[in-house]
Amino acid sequence: MSVYGNTAIKAWEYMKDGVEKEQAWEKAVCEFTNSKQSQKKPCPKNAFFGLVSSIDNKNAGYARKALDVLRSNPSHNYSIDELWSLVIDEPKKHNSQMNVVLALWNNKLIR
């Protein structure tokens, strides 16, 4: 699993224990990477926030749309690239948003 997939799962666990989403993400991401650049990367973080709160930005929107795709066909085993292609209509490379969504989905933390 990716750094951001693992981070999402760990942040979810921290939130279950009462840690606020921002602190949960920051604490979790530091467990999986020492890279300051990776720790500050906004795309996966905002995708996570979009799934756990009402934050509204493009990455949160991508995550919510991906969740809708997964819900529409829950038995399909989507790859990251396949899911991304169903979320966005332009030739744009994903930036770990789908890693977050699929990690939470595959671990039955979101439905």
C-alpha positions as CSV (number, residue, x, y, z in Angstrom):
1,M,0.0,0.0,0.0
2,S,1.2,3.6,-0.6
3,V,2.3,6.1,1.9
4,Y,-0.9,8.0,1.5
5,G,-3.1,4.9,1.7
6,N,-1.4,3.9,4.9
7,T,-1.6,7.4,6.2
8,A,-5.4,7.6,5.5
9,I,-6.0,4.3,7.4
10,K,-3.9,5.5,10.4
11,A,-5.4,8.9,10.4
12,W,-8.9,7.3,10.5
13,E,-7.8,5.3,13.5
14,Y,-6.6,8.4,15.2
15,M,-9.9,10.1,14.5
16,K,-11.8,7.2,16.0
17,D,-9.8,7.9,19.2
18,G,-10.9,11.5,19.2
19,V,-8.0,13.3,17.4
20,E,-9.1,16.1,15.0
21,K,-8.7,15.4,11.3
22,E,-5.8,17.8,10.7
23,Q,-3.8,16.5,13.6
24,A,-4.7,12.9,12.8
25,W,-3.4,13.4,9.2
26,E,-0.2,15.2,10.3
27,K,0.6,12.6,13.0
28,A,-0.1,9.6,10.6
29,V,1.8,10.9,7.6
30,C,4.9,11.4,9.7
31,E,4.8,7.7,10.5
32,F,5.1,6.7,6.9
33,T,7.5,9.2,5.4
34,N,10.3,11.5,6.6
35,S,10.0,13.7,3.5
36,K,8.8,17.1,4.5
37,Q,7.6,17.6,0.9
38,S,5.5,14.4,1.1
39,Q,4.2,15.3,4.5
40,K,2.9,18.6,3.2
41,K,1.4,17.3,0.0
42,P,-2.1,18.7,-0.2
43,C,-3.9,16.5,-2.7
44,P,-4.1,13.3,-0.7
45,K,-4.7,15.2,2.5
46,N,-7.6,17.1,1.0
47,A,-9.0,14.0,-0.5
48,F,-9.0,12.5,3.0
49,F,-10.6,15.6,4.5
50,G,-13.3,15.5,1.8
51,L,-14.2,12.0,2.8
52,V,-14.3,12.6,6.6
53,S,-15.8,16.1,6.7
54,S,-17.6,18.7,4.6
55,I,-14.5,20.4,3.3
56,D,-15.0,21.6,-0.3
57,N,-12.1,21.8,-2.8
58,K,-11.2,20.0,-6.0
59,N,-9.4,17.1,-4.3
60,A,-12.3,16.6,-1.9
61,G,-14.6,16.6,-4.9
62,Y,-12.5,14.0,-6.7
63,A,-12.6,11.7,-3.6
64,R,-16.3,12.0,-3.2
65,K,-16.9,11.3,-6.9
66,A,-14.6,8.2,-6.6
67,L,-16.6,7.1,-3.6
68,D,-19.8,7.4,-5.8
69,V,-18.2,5.2,-8.4
70,L,-17.2,2.6,-5.9
71,R,-20.7,2.6,-4.4
72,S,-22.3,2.2,-7.8
73,N,-20.3,-1.0,-8.5
74,P,-19.0,-2.3,-5.1
75,S,-18.0,-5.7,-6.3
76,H,-15.6,-4.4,-9.0
77,N,-11.9,-4.3,-8.0
78,Y,-10.8,-0.9,-9.3
79,S,-7.2,0.0,-9.9
80,I,-6.1,3.5,-9.0
81,D,-5.7,4.5,-12.6
82,E,-9.1,3.0,-13.6
83,L,-10.9,4.8,-10.8
84,W,-9.1,8.0,-11.6
85,S,-10.2,7.8,-15.3
86,L,-13.8,7.5,-14.1
87,V,-13.5,10.5,-11.8
88,I,-11.9,13.1,-14.2
89,D,-12.7,13.9,-17.8
90,E,-9.4,15.4,-18.7
91,P,-5.9,13.9,-19.3
92,K,-4.6,14.8,-15.9
93,K,-2.5,12.5,-13.7
94,H,-3.8,11.7,-10.3
95,N,-1.8,12.9,-7.3
96,S,-2.5,10.1,-4.7
97,Q,-6.1,11.0,-4.1
98,M,-7.3,7.6,-5.3
99,N,-4.7,5.9,-3.0
100,V,-6.6,7.4,-0.1
101,V,-10.0,6.5,-1.4
102,L,-9.2,2.9,-2.2
103,A,-7.3,2.3,1.0
104,L,-10.3,3.4,3.1
105,W,-12.7,1.6,0.8
106,N,-10.8,-1.7,0.7
107,N,-10.4,-1.6,4.5
108,K,-14.1,-1.1,4.9
109,L,-13.7,2.3,6.6
110,I,-15.9,4.1,4.2
111,R,-19.0,2.9,2.3
